[in-house]
Amino acid sequence: MDKQWHELTVLVPAGAEYSAVKKGLRHTAGALPEIIAVPAGQAITPFVKSLVRGNRLTENVLMMGLGGGLCGDGDIGQGVLLKQVWHAVGEPTVLSCNHGLTQQIAARLSEASVATGVMCDRVVTTAVEKRVLGDRYHAQVVDMESFSLLQALPNHSVAILRVISDRAEQDLPDITQAIRPDGSLDAVNMAVSFAKRPVAALRLITASLQALRQLTKVAECLFQ
């Protein structure tokens, strides 16, 4: 697959996740795919459509980043390739990732599992809600972009790789208000959310740092 990296575009949420992926490529020799930072959440749709209009995407597209765990098997740092993604808002709808591209990537990442994902329009913060989502959709991971990405790229072959950043039984601070409409983070609102739940915030920070380190290792392994 090394010869095909020039035919792949990698999308990563801007910020810490993008930095983690780029760090994994520092010592990688040979041809590499283009890595593009994308906004988090619903802002990804207009952004990706602008990439399509600008002919900036190859036929094959890989989305990399973090995601929340929805079942007991999903430990922090576990890589999960999505075979399909449910939309948890409104009428339940499911879209499939490209099987061939997903299997090619899975062959290079022997420790990554292949499972179902679900997308929400906000951060899922409670263990109870995570359990409900996992049971309802038989999903292992939740994020805020995957379904929108698949919906925006019907004519592309899309694979999605998530690294779990918080366990299913882990409650999180409610950081929904800290995510601006354009997908960027509001540091003040983030600090306020963390101050309300300091113990949960510390657990989230610790787990996120662990997951980001693993995301770097996954990128290094995938593109070496």
C-alpha positions as CSV (number, residue, x, y, z in Angstrom):
1,M,0.0,0.0,0.0
2,D,3.0,2.3,0.3
3,K,2.9,3.2,-3.4
4,Q,-0.7,4.3,-2.9
5,W,-0.2,6.9,-0.2
6,H,-0.1,9.6,-2.9
7,E,-3.7,8.5,-3.7
8,L,-4.9,9.0,-0.1
9,T,-5.9,12.1,1.7
10,V,-5.9,12.0,5.6
11,L,-8.3,14.3,7.5
12,V,-7.7,15.0,11.2
13,P,-9.5,17.3,13.6
14,A,-7.5,20.5,14.1
15,G,-5.6,21.0,17.3
16,A,-4.1,18.3,19.4
17,E,-5.2,15.4,17.2
18,Y,-3.7,17.0,14.1
19,S,-0.5,17.6,16.0
20,A,-0.4,14.0,17.2
21,V,-0.7,12.6,13.7
22,K,1.9,15.0,12.3
23,K,4.3,14.0,15.1
24,G,3.9,10.3,14.1
25,L,5.2,11.2,10.6
26,R,8.3,13.1,11.6
27,H,10.7,10.2,11.1
28,T,8.7,8.4,8.3
29,A,10.7,8.0,5.1
30,G,9.2,7.8,1.6
31,A,6.0,9.2,0.1
32,L,3.3,10.3,2.5
33,P,-0.4,11.3,2.0
34,E,-1.5,14.9,2.4
35,I,-2.7,15.5,5.9
36,I,-5.4,18.2,6.3
37,A,-6.7,19.6,9.5
38,V,-10.5,19.8,9.6
39,P,-12.9,21.5,12.1
40,A,-14.6,19.4,14.8
41,G,-18.3,18.7,14.9
42,Q,-20.9,19.8,12.4
43,A,-18.5,22.4,10.9
44,I,-16.8,19.5,9.1
45,T,-19.5,19.3,6.5
46,P,-19.1,22.7,4.7
47,F,-15.3,22.5,5.1
48,V,-15.1,19.1,3.4
49,K,-17.5,20.2,0.7
50,S,-15.1,23.1,0.0
51,L,-12.3,20.6,-0.3
52,V,-14.3,18.7,-2.9
53,R,-15.0,21.9,-4.9
54,G,-11.3,22.8,-4.8
55,N,-10.3,19.3,-6.0
56,R,-8.2,18.8,-2.9
57,L,-9.3,15.3,-2.1
58,T,-8.1,12.1,-3.6
59,E,-10.5,9.3,-4.3
60,N,-9.5,7.6,-1.1
61,V,-10.0,9.5,2.2
62,L,-9.0,8.4,5.7
63,M,-10.4,10.2,8.8
64,M,-8.2,9.9,11.9
65,G,-8.8,11.1,15.4
66,L,-10.1,10.4,18.9
67,G,-13.5,9.0,19.9
68,G,-15.3,8.0,23.1
69,G,-15.7,4.4,24.2
70,L,-19.2,2.9,24.3
71,C,-18.5,-0.6,25.6
72,G,-16.4,-2.4,28.2
73,D,-14.0,-3.8,25.6
74,G,-12.9,-0.4,24.5
75,D,-9.8,0.6,26.5
76,I,-8.1,4.0,26.3
77,G,-5.7,4.0,23.4
78,Q,-7.5,1.2,21.5
79,G,-7.6,1.8,17.8
80,V,-11.0,1.2,16.1
81,L,-11.7,1.2,12.4
82,L,-15.3,1.8,11.6
83,K,-17.2,-0.4,9.3
84,Q,-20.4,1.7,9.6
85,V,-21.6,4.8,11.4
86,W,-25.1,5.5,12.8
87,H,-26.4,9.0,13.2
88,A,-27.9,9.3,16.7
89,V,-29.9,12.5,16.0
90,G,-33.5,12.3,14.6
91,E,-34.5,9.2,12.6
92,P,-31.7,6.6,13.0
93,T,-29.7,6.4,9.8
94,V,-26.6,4.4,9.0
95,L,-23.8,4.8,6.4
96,S,-21.0,2.4,5.6
97,C,-17.3,3.0,5.2
98,N,-15.5,1.6,2.3
99,H,-14.8,-2.0,3.0
100,G,-11.7,-2.4,0.8
101,L,-9.9,0.6,2.1
102,T,-10.8,-0.2,5.7
103,Q,-9.4,-3.8,5.3
104,Q,-6.2,-2.4,3.7
105,I,-5.6,-0.2,6.7
106,A,-6.7,-3.0,9.2
107,A,-4.0,-5.2,7.7
108,R,-1.3,-2.7,8.7
109,L,-2.8,-2.2,12.2
110,S,-3.1,-5.6,13.7
111,E,-4.1,-4.4,17.1
112,A,-7.0,-2.2,15.8
113,S,-10.5,-3.7,15.9
114,V,-13.2,-3.2,13.2
115,A,-16.5,-2.1,14.7
116,T,-19.6,0.1,14.4
117,G,-19.6,3.7,15.4
118,V,-22.2,6.3,16.2
119,M,-22.1,10.1,15.7
120,C,-23.7,12.6,18.0
121,D,-24.1,16.4,17.6
122,R,-22.5,17.0,21.0
123,V,-20.1,15.5,23.5
124,V,-21.6,12.5,25.3
125,T,-20.7,13.1,28.9
126,T,-22.3,10.5,31.1
127,A,-21.6,6.8,31.5
128,V,-25.4,6.1,31.4
129,E,-25.8,7.8,28.0
130,K,-22.8,6.0,26.6
131,R,-24.2,2.7,27.7
132,V,-27.6,3.5,26.0
133,L,-25.9,4.5,22.8
134,G,-23.7,1.4,22.8
135,D,-26.6,-0.9,23.4
136,R,-29.0,0.8,20.9
137,Y,-26.6,0.9,18.0
138,H,-24.3,-2.0,18.9
139,A,-21.5,0.5,18.6
140,Q,-18.0,0.6,20.2
141,V,-17.1,4.3,19.7
142,V,-18.8,7.7,19.5
143,D,-17.6,10.9,17.8
144,M,-19.0,14.1,16.3
145,E,-17.8,13.9,12.7
146,S,-17.9,10.5,11.1
147,F,-21.5,10.3,9.8
148,S,-21.3,13.9,8.4
149,L,-18.0,13.0,6.6
150,L,-19.6,9.9,4.9
151,Q,-22.6,11.9,4.0
152,A,-20.5,14.7,2.5
153,L,-18.4,12.3,0.4
154,P,-20.8,9.9,-1.3
155,N,-18.4,9.6,-4.3
156,H,-15.3,8.9,-2.4
157,S,-13.9,5.8,-0.7
158,V,-13.8,6.7,3.0
159,A,-12.2,4.9,5.9
160,I,-12.5,6.1,9.5
161,L,-10.0,5.3,12.3
162,R,-10.6,6.4,15.9
163,V,-8.5,6.0,19.0
164,I,-10.5,5.7,22.2
165,S,-9.9,8.6,24.6
166,D,-12.4,7.8,27.4
167,R,-13.9,4.5,28.7
168,A,-17.6,3.7,28.6
169,E,-17.9,3.9,32.4
170,Q,-16.1,7.3,32.6
171,D,-18.2,10.4,33.2
172,L,-16.9,13.6,31.5
173,P,-17.2,17.3,32.1
174,D,-19.8,18.8,29.9
175,I,-17.6,20.7,27.4
176,T,-20.4,21.1,24.7
177,Q,-20.4,24.9,25.2
178,A,-16.7,25.1,24.8
179,I,-17.0,23.9,21.1
180,R,-17.7,26.9,18.9
181,P,-19.9,26.6,15.8
182,D,-16.8,26.5,13.6
183,G,-15.4,23.5,15.5
184,S,-12.7,25.4,17.4
185,L,-12.4,25.4,21.2
186,D,-13.3,28.2,23.5
187,A,-10.6,28.1,26.3
188,V,-12.7,30.1,28.7
189,N,-15.8,27.9,28.5
190,M,-13.5,24.9,28.7
191,A,-11.9,26.1,31.9
192,V,-15.4,26.8,33.4
193,S,-16.6,23.3,32.5
194,F,-13.4,21.8,34.0
195,A,-13.8,23.9,37.2
196,K,-17.3,22.5,37.7
197,R,-16.1,18.8,37.6
198,P,-12.4,18.9,38.6
199,V,-12.0,15.2,39.2
200,A,-13.7,14.3,35.9
201,A,-11.7,16.9,34.2
202,L,-8.4,15.5,35.5
203,R,-9.4,12.0,34.4
204,L,-10.3,13.4,30.9
205,I,-7.0,15.2,30.5
206,T,-5.0,12.2,31.6
207,A,-6.9,9.8,29.3
208,S,-6.8,12.2,26.4
209,L,-3.0,12.6,26.7
210,Q,-2.6,8.8,26.7
211,A,-4.9,8.5,23.7
212,L,-3.0,11.2,21.8
213,R,0.3,9.4,22.4
214,Q,-1.3,6.3,21.0
215,L,-2.7,8.2,18.0
216,T,0.9,9.3,17.3
217,K,2.1,5.7,17.4
218,V,-0.8,4.5,15.1
219,A,0.1,7.2,12.5
220,E,3.8,6.1,12.7
221,C,2.9,2.5,12.3
222,L,0.4,3.1,9.5
223,F,2.7,5.3,7.4
224,Q,6.1,3.8,8.1
